[in-house]
Amino acid sequence: MKTICLAACLFFAQLFANGDWNQFSTKDGGCTISFPAEPTLVQQSLRVANGQLLHYDIYLAPFEDRGVFMLLVATYPQSIANG
C-alpha cells in the first residue's frame, strides 16, 4: 500500500505567526506536523476501482475562530498505488 500525506493551511502566514504550536504525529508515525491545538482524528474509507477501499485519516485542528488546519493521510490499495 502507498500512503500520501497532504497538509492544507487555510490562512495567510501572518495570521498564525503568533501562539503556541504543538507537534503531533500521525497514528502510524509516518508524518509529523505542528498544529495550533489538539487535532481531532476522523477516519473514513471510500470504495474505489474494483471495489477496493481507500482508507484515509483526517486530522483537524481549529485555529481561534478564524478557521481550521487539516492533515489528510490517505492509504491507497496496492493495485492503485502501482498505477
C-alpha positions as a Markdown table, in Angstrom:
| # | Residue | x | y | z |
|---|---|---|---|---|
| 1 | Met | 0.0 | 0.0 | 0.0 |
| 2 | Lys | 1.1 | 3.6 | -0.6 |
| 3 | Thr | 0.4 | 6.3 | 1.9 |
| 4 | Ile | 0.3 | 10.0 | 1.0 |
| 5 | Cys | 0.2 | 12.9 | 3.4 |
| 6 | Leu | -1.4 | 16.2 | 2.5 |
| 7 | Ala | -1.4 | 19.3 | 4.7 |
| 8 | Ala | -3.6 | 22.2 | 3.9 |
| 9 | Cys | -3.4 | 25.6 | 5.6 |
| 10 | Leu | -6.4 | 27.8 | 5.1 |
| 11 | Phe | -4.8 | 31.1 | 6.2 |
| 12 | Phe | -2.1 | 33.6 | 5.3 |
| 13 | Ala | 1.1 | 33.2 | 7.2 |
| 14 | Gln | 0.8 | 36.4 | 9.2 |
| 15 | Leu | -2.5 | 35.2 | 10.7 |
| 16 | Phe | -0.9 | 32.3 | 12.6 |
| 17 | Ala | 2.7 | 33.6 | 13.2 |
| 18 | Asn | 1.9 | 34.1 | 17.0 |
| 19 | Gly | 0.8 | 31.5 | 19.5 |
| 20 | Asp | 1.9 | 28.2 | 20.9 |
| 21 | Trp | 2.1 | 25.3 | 18.4 |
| 22 | Asn | 2.5 | 21.7 | 19.4 |
| 23 | Gln | 3.9 | 18.9 | 17.3 |
| 24 | Phe | 1.8 | 15.8 | 16.6 |
| 25 | Ser | 2.5 | 12.6 | 14.8 |
| 26 | Thr | 0.0 | 10.5 | 12.8 |
| 27 | Lys | -1.1 | 7.3 | 14.4 |
| 28 | Asp | 1.3 | 5.2 | 12.3 |
| 29 | Gly | 4.1 | 7.7 | 12.9 |
| 30 | Gly | 4.5 | 8.4 | 9.1 |
| 31 | Cys | 4.0 | 12.1 | 9.3 |
| 32 | Thr | 4.7 | 14.8 | 11.9 |
| 33 | Ile | 3.1 | 18.3 | 11.9 |
| 34 | Ser | 2.6 | 21.2 | 14.2 |
| 35 | Phe | -0.9 | 22.3 | 15.0 |
| 36 | Pro | -2.2 | 25.3 | 17.0 |
| 37 | Ala | -4.5 | 23.0 | 19.0 |
| 38 | Glu | -5.0 | 19.3 | 19.7 |
| 39 | Pro | -6.3 | 17.8 | 16.4 |
| 40 | Thr | -9.4 | 15.7 | 16.1 |
| 41 | Leu | -9.0 | 12.4 | 14.2 |
| 42 | Val | -11.6 | 11.4 | 11.7 |
| 43 | Gln | -11.2 | 8.1 | 9.9 |
| 44 | Gln | -13.1 | 7.3 | 6.7 |
| 45 | Ser | -13.0 | 4.9 | 3.8 |
| 46 | Leu | -14.0 | 5.3 | 0.2 |
| 47 | Arg | -14.8 | 2.5 | -2.2 |
| 48 | Val | -12.7 | 2.9 | -5.4 |
| 49 | Ala | -11.9 | 0.8 | -8.5 |
| 50 | Asn | -12.6 | -2.9 | -8.3 |
| 51 | Gly | -14.5 | -2.5 | -5.0 |
| 52 | Gln | -11.3 | -1.8 | -3.1 |
| 53 | Leu | -11.2 | 0.6 | -0.2 |
| 54 | Leu | -9.1 | 3.8 | 0.0 |
| 55 | His | -8.6 | 4.5 | 3.8 |
| 56 | Tyr | -7.9 | 7.9 | 5.0 |
| 57 | Asp | -7.4 | 9.8 | 8.2 |
| 58 | Ile | -8.2 | 13.4 | 8.6 |
| 59 | Tyr | -6.6 | 15.4 | 11.5 |
| 60 | Leu | -8.5 | 18.7 | 12.1 |
| 61 | Ala | -7.3 | 21.4 | 14.4 |
| 62 | Pro | -9.3 | 24.6 | 15.0 |
| 63 | Phe | -7.5 | 28.0 | 14.9 |
| 64 | Glu | -9.2 | 30.5 | 17.1 |
| 65 | Asp | -12.5 | 31.4 | 15.5 |
| 66 | Arg | -10.9 | 32.0 | 12.1 |
| 67 | Gly | -10.6 | 28.6 | 10.5 |
| 68 | Val | -9.1 | 25.2 | 10.7 |
| 69 | Phe | -5.9 | 23.3 | 9.8 |
| 70 | Met | -6.1 | 19.9 | 8.3 |
| 71 | Leu | -3.7 | 17.0 | 7.6 |
| 72 | Leu | -5.1 | 14.2 | 5.4 |
| 73 | Val | -3.3 | 10.8 | 5.2 |
| 74 | Ala | -4.6 | 8.5 | 2.5 |
| 75 | Thr | -3.6 | 4.8 | 2.2 |
| 76 | Tyr | -4.1 | 3.6 | -1.3 |
| 77 | Pro | -4.7 | -0.1 | -2.2 |
| 78 | Gln | -1.6 | -1.7 | -3.8 |
| 79 | Ser | -3.3 | -2.0 | -7.2 |
| 80 | Ile | -4.0 | 1.7 | -7.4 |
| 81 | Ala | -0.6 | 2.7 | -5.9 |
| 82 | Asn | 1.2 | 0.9 | -8.6 |
| 83 | Gly | -0.9 | 2.6 | -11.3 |
